[in-house]
Amino acid sequence: MTDPLFELTSFQRDLLYVVVGETDPSGQEIKTELETVMDEITHGRLYPNLDTLVKKGYLEKGEIDRRTNYYQVTEKGLEALQARRNWEDRYVDL
């Protein structure tokens, strides 16, 4: 079985991991969380990548208010993350 997340960039996979670990995070909350382990993330990098994940069906986007959206991992996203973890576990035994 191929890894369904292989088509994504590592940044996009990181976005999925953050969203699945939070409850309906906004883009700003996702950005803040990732910046604890990465350099500054620009608006121009964050939102196009989130939109790509929505278009590919890994995330859903909802509206908190007129200016703020939230993100949720879809069933497809959860299955892809689980497949990725299973693949990683074959090679990394910690």
Backbone as JSON, one array per atom type, in Angstrom:
{
  "sequence": "MTDPLFELTSFQRDLLYVVVGETDPSGQEIKTELETVMDEITHGRLYPNLDTLVKKGYLEKGEIDRRTNYYQVTEKGLEALQARRNWEDRYVDL",
  "N": [[0.85, -1.19, 0.0], [0.57, 2.18, -0.85], [1.76, 5.22, 0.6], [-0.62, 7.53, 1.36], [-0.05, 10.15, 1.97], [2.26, 10.75, 0.73], [2.22, 12.39, -1.48], [2.15, 14.9, -0.45], [3.81, 17.85, 0.86], [6.38, 18.05, 3.4], [5.76, 20.12, 5.13], [3.0, 20.38, 4.74], [2.18, 17.91, 5.76], [2.94, 18.3, 8.41], [1.15, 20.33, 9.08], [-1.25, 18.86, 9.03], [-0.8, 17.1, 11.2], [-0.76, 18.91, 13.35], [-3.37, 19.98, 13.23], [-4.95, 17.7, 13.7], [-4.3, 17.25, 16.32], [-5.46, 19.26, 17.78], [-8.46, 21.04, 18.8], [-10.6, 22.05, 16.49], [-8.83, 24.16, 15.39], [-7.91, 27.55, 14.61], [-6.44, 29.2, 11.74], [-4.46, 30.92, 12.71], [-3.95, 29.81, 15.25], [-2.87, 27.35, 14.49], [-0.59, 28.23, 13.15], [0.78, 29.49, 15.3], [1.28, 27.27, 16.95], [2.96, 25.67, 15.28], [5.11, 27.4, 15.03], [6.43, 27.04, 17.39], [8.27, 25.13, 16.93], [9.4, 25.7, 14.51], [10.85, 28.16, 12.28], [9.62, 31.52, 11.71], [6.41, 31.53, 10.23], [4.95, 32.54, 7.32], [1.97, 34.3, 6.31], [1.5, 33.95, 3.61], [2.59, 31.46, 3.17], [1.3, 29.71, 4.92], [-1.64, 29.76, 4.57], [-2.18, 29.13, 1.78], [-1.23, 26.48, 1.78], [-2.9, 25.25, 3.68], [-5.29, 25.56, 2.28], [-4.75, 23.89, 0.08], [-4.75, 21.4, 1.35], [-7.41, 21.28, 2.09], [-8.62, 21.25, -0.45], [-7.66, 18.8, -1.39], [-9.03, 17.12, 0.21], [-8.23, 16.36, 2.77], [-8.57, 18.06, 4.9], [-11.26, 19.91, 6.42], [-12.81, 23.08, 6.19], [-14.19, 25.53, 8.22], [-16.27, 28.29, 9.31], [-15.56, 30.59, 11.83], [-15.99, 33.27, 12.42], [-16.56, 36.21, 10.38], [-13.95, 36.78, 9.66], [-12.34, 34.71, 10.51], [-11.39, 31.37, 10.2], [-11.87, 27.87, 10.96], [-10.29, 24.65, 11.23], [-10.63, 21.19, 10.49], [-9.68, 17.77, 10.63], [-10.48, 15.49, 8.11], [-12.22, 12.33, 7.58], [-10.83, 11.01, 5.56], [-8.37, 12.27, 5.9], [-7.69, 11.42, 8.5], [-7.45, 8.65, 8.06], [-5.32, 8.66, 6.26], [-3.28, 9.75, 7.84], [-3.08, 7.71, 9.77], [-2.24, 5.57, 8.15], [0.23, 6.58, 7.4], [1.53, 6.67, 9.91], [1.59, 3.92, 10.49], [3.3, 3.08, 8.44], [5.65, 4.48, 9.18], [6.15, 3.25, 11.64], [7.03, 0.76, 10.85], [9.67, 1.16, 10.33], [10.81, 2.63, 12.36], [11.48, 1.93, 15.57], [10.95, 2.81, 18.56]],
  "CA": [[0.0, 0.0, 0.0], [1.35, 3.41, -0.89], [1.46, 6.22, 1.62], [-1.42, 8.57, 0.72], [0.5, 11.47, 2.27], [3.5, 10.92, -0.03], [2.04, 13.49, -2.43], [2.19, 16.17, 0.27], [5.09, 18.32, 1.37], [6.53, 17.82, 4.83], [5.03, 21.19, 5.8], [1.58, 20.02, 4.71], [1.98, 16.82, 6.73], [3.01, 18.92, 9.74], [-0.13, 21.01, 9.3], [-2.24, 17.83, 9.39], [-0.54, 16.62, 12.56], [-1.19, 19.94, 14.3], [-4.84, 20.09, 13.22], [-5.54, 16.53, 14.35], [-4.0, 17.32, 17.75], [-6.18, 20.39, 18.38], [-9.91, 21.05, 18.57], [-11.04, 23.12, 15.58], [-7.92, 25.31, 15.47], [-7.9, 28.57, 13.56], [-5.15, 29.29, 11.06], [-3.51, 31.58, 13.62], [-3.57, 28.83, 16.27], [-1.99, 26.38, 13.83], [0.67, 28.96, 12.93], [1.43, 29.66, 16.61], [1.78, 25.96, 17.39], [4.1, 25.27, 14.45], [6.25, 28.29, 15.28], [7.17, 26.59, 18.57], [9.32, 24.23, 16.47], [9.88, 26.17, 13.22], [11.0, 29.6, 12.14], [8.38, 32.23, 11.42], [5.62, 31.05, 9.1], [4.23, 33.68, 6.77], [0.59, 34.14, 5.85], [1.59, 33.45, 2.24], [2.94, 30.04, 3.18], [0.33, 28.95, 5.71], [-3.01, 29.62, 4.06], [-2.25, 28.33, 0.55], [-1.04, 25.07, 2.11], [-4.14, 24.79, 4.29], [-6.27, 25.45, 1.19], [-4.42, 22.69, -0.68], [-5.22, 20.25, 2.13], [-8.87, 21.28, 1.97], [-8.95, 20.82, -1.82], [-7.34, 17.38, -1.54], [-9.95, 16.35, 1.04], [-7.65, 15.96, 4.05], [-9.11, 18.97, 5.91], [-12.45, 20.7, 6.17], [-12.68, 24.44, 6.71], [-15.45, 26.14, 8.64], [-16.16, 29.7, 9.66], [-15.8, 31.01, 13.22], [-16.63, 34.56, 12.16], [-16.28, 36.64, 9.0], [-12.51, 36.88, 9.41], [-11.6, 33.6, 11.08], [-11.82, 30.01, 9.88], [-11.3, 26.77, 11.74], [-9.95, 23.5, 10.39], [-10.81, 19.86, 11.06], [-9.2, 16.68, 9.78], [-11.56, 14.65, 7.59], [-12.01, 10.89, 7.69], [-9.73, 10.72, 4.63], [-7.15, 12.75, 6.55], [-7.37, 10.51, 9.61], [-6.98, 7.38, 7.49], [-4.0, 8.89, 5.68], [-2.34, 9.88, 8.96], [-2.88, 6.38, 10.35], [-1.41, 4.81, 7.21], [1.59, 7.14, 7.53], [2.09, 6.2, 11.18], [1.89, 2.5, 10.32], [4.5, 2.99, 7.61], [6.78, 4.93, 10.01], [6.4, 2.24, 12.67], [7.77, -0.34, 10.26], [11.08, 1.52, 10.24], [11.28, 3.28, 13.59], [11.02, 1.22, 16.75], [11.5, 3.55, 19.7]],
  "C": [[0.88, 1.24, 0.0], [0.87, 4.36, 0.2], [0.65, 7.33, 0.96], [-0.89, 9.97, 0.97], [1.79, 11.73, 1.52], [3.42, 12.1, -0.98], [2.15, 14.86, -1.77], [3.62, 16.56, 0.63], [5.18, 18.01, 2.86], [5.79, 18.89, 5.63], [3.52, 20.88, 5.84], [1.28, 18.87, 5.67], [2.03, 17.37, 8.15], [1.72, 19.65, 10.07], [-1.2, 20.0, 9.71], [-2.05, 17.34, 10.81], [-0.99, 17.63, 13.6], [-2.71, 20.0, 14.37], [-5.47, 18.9, 13.93], [-5.33, 16.56, 15.87], [-4.72, 18.44, 18.49], [-7.67, 20.24, 18.11], [-10.27, 22.27, 17.75], [-10.13, 24.34, 15.63], [-8.13, 26.29, 14.32], [-6.54, 28.53, 12.87], [-4.09, 29.89, 11.97], [-3.04, 30.63, 14.72], [-2.62, 27.77, 15.71], [-0.61, 27.0, 13.63], [1.45, 29.08, 14.23], [2.03, 28.35, 17.09], [3.0, 25.53, 16.58], [5.33, 26.15, 14.7], [6.97, 27.97, 16.59], [8.33, 25.68, 18.17], [9.93, 24.64, 15.14], [10.15, 27.67, 13.29], [9.65, 30.21, 11.81], [7.72, 31.69, 10.16], [4.79, 32.23, 8.59], [2.8, 33.29, 6.39], [0.58, 33.51, 4.47], [2.03, 32.0, 2.13], [1.84, 29.21, 3.84], [-0.98, 28.7, 4.97], [-3.1, 28.91, 2.71], [-2.07, 26.83, 0.81], [-2.26, 24.49, 2.8], [-5.21, 24.61, 3.2], [-6.01, 24.21, 0.33], [-4.93, 21.45, 0.04], [-6.74, 20.14, 2.11], [-9.27, 20.75, 0.6], [-8.69, 19.34, -2.03], [-8.21, 16.5, -0.65], [-9.41, 15.89, 2.37], [-8.17, 16.83, 5.21], [-10.45, 19.52, 5.44], [-12.23, 22.06, 6.81], [-14.06, 24.95, 7.04], [-15.2, 27.57, 9.07], [-16.47, 29.93, 11.14], [-16.52, 32.35, 13.19], [-16.2, 35.01, 10.77], [-14.8, 36.66, 8.67], [-11.72, 35.64, 9.79], [-12.22, 32.26, 10.7], [-11.22, 29.02, 10.87], [-11.1, 25.59, 10.79], [-10.17, 22.21, 11.19], [-10.25, 18.83, 10.09], [-10.4, 15.83, 9.38], [-11.26, 13.17, 7.87], [-10.87, 10.46, 6.77], [-8.4, 11.13, 5.25], [-6.72, 11.84, 7.68], [-6.82, 9.19, 9.1], [-5.58, 7.53, 6.91], [-2.94, 9.04, 6.77], [-2.05, 8.53, 9.61], [-2.01, 5.52, 9.45], [0.04, 5.28, 7.29], [2.26, 6.63, 8.8], [2.44, 4.71, 11.11], [3.15, 2.3, 9.51], [5.74, 3.39, 8.42], [7.15, 3.87, 11.04], [7.14, 1.02, 12.14], [9.27, -0.1, 10.3], [11.66, 2.09, 11.52], [10.65, 2.56, 14.78], [11.67, 1.88, 17.96], [11.06, 2.96, 21.01]]
}
